[in-house]
Amino acid sequence: MTEPGRESTTNGAARHLPSDLALENVACNNCGSTRASVLAEGRDHEYPHTTAERFRMVRCDCGLVYLCPRPTAAELDRIYPPDYYAYQIVEQRLRESRGARGKTSRLRRFMEKRAIERLRAYTRLVSSDGPVRILDIGCGDGTVLNQWKKAFDVAVETHGVEMSDKAAAIAEAQGHVVMPKRIEECELARESYDLVYSFHVIEHVADPASFLRAVHGALKPSGLLLIETPNVDTADFRLFGPSGHWGAFHFPRHWTMYDGKTFRALAEKTGFEVTAIEYVPSAVFWVWSLHSALYARSPWLADRLFPPVDIMLRGSPWLWALMSFFTALDIANAKLLGRTACMRIQLRKA
């Protein structure tokens, strides 16, 4: 097997890996090259029951980091299993809406209030002659669309794209117009939206350039696009990345990874201009990194100290302490180093 850091041609990469999953080789989505250096290797430590495959992140000469080879589209149901945390969050919110109460739900309501306050800061960047039309790509059960409605002081029309049928149905029941399919399968109405919002989706899609081109066509000329995605130009990437334990690799579900430079290149390629990049805390990436590093030595201890799924779902003193500590660490990173592992990017049509 090619050692991390040694240059290789990704056209032959699949020959070095076991055929546990159906895999395919891909070119760099930014420049089209098929030559890349192996950056890191790792396994799925969050859902190890789905595959024993060993995956590789490679870096193109242009700087883009991506998974190669990667699972084919036919393997999506396997790499996103029924117990995937995003699906469990939907179930948890559904239970709470049916009457579940307690400290966790009270804390969630507090966090929702804070989230609405953060979204309100972006409302001044959006202008519209009529109701503000919002599209959330990867809208889940409509929770964030609900928050956008509360953040704006004007009338809002909310639309979403969501590949989970169950989550899409819940979002529709709350009054949102939802396309229950993958973004690659959608035909978006041209120049229809004042705001398109997509958090932690672009790193999952097969063709990010086509994704942004579709959004470009759907945005009004004065529209705003907000994208949130992991950032490889950060201290924790340099600490955990070479060993393959960086949490934001999220093997094998994150397919394309950016920094400010490579995302600007993608934006230019697809007709956008990056108007601002913020670096925001992402405590869960630290937890996933530590889980991965410890999992190789003691899965039992890793699951108990740094649970990769329960950290997103449960409310215990230990888990809240973890999230609070790493959030504070990321705030310090942003102030002292200027970067965290999560970018929030504002884009306009060029």
Secondary structure, DSSP 8 states (H G I E B T S, - for coil): ---TTSEEEGGGGGGGS--SS-EE----TTT---EEEEEEEE--SSSTTS----EEEEEETTS-EEESSEE-GGGHHHHS-TT-HHHHHHHHHHHHHTT--SHHHHHHHHHHHHHHHHHHHHHTT---SSSEEEEEET-TTSHHHHHHHHH-SS-EEEEEE-S-HHHHHHHHHTT-EEE-S-GGG----TT-EEEEEEES-TTTSS-HHHHHHHHHHHEEEEEEEEEEEEBSSSHHHHHHTTTT--GGGTTTT--EEB-HHHHHHHHHHTTEEEEEEEE---HHHHHHHHHHHHHTT-HHHHHHHS-TTHHHH---HHHHHHHHHHHHHHHHHHHHTS--SEEEEEEEE-
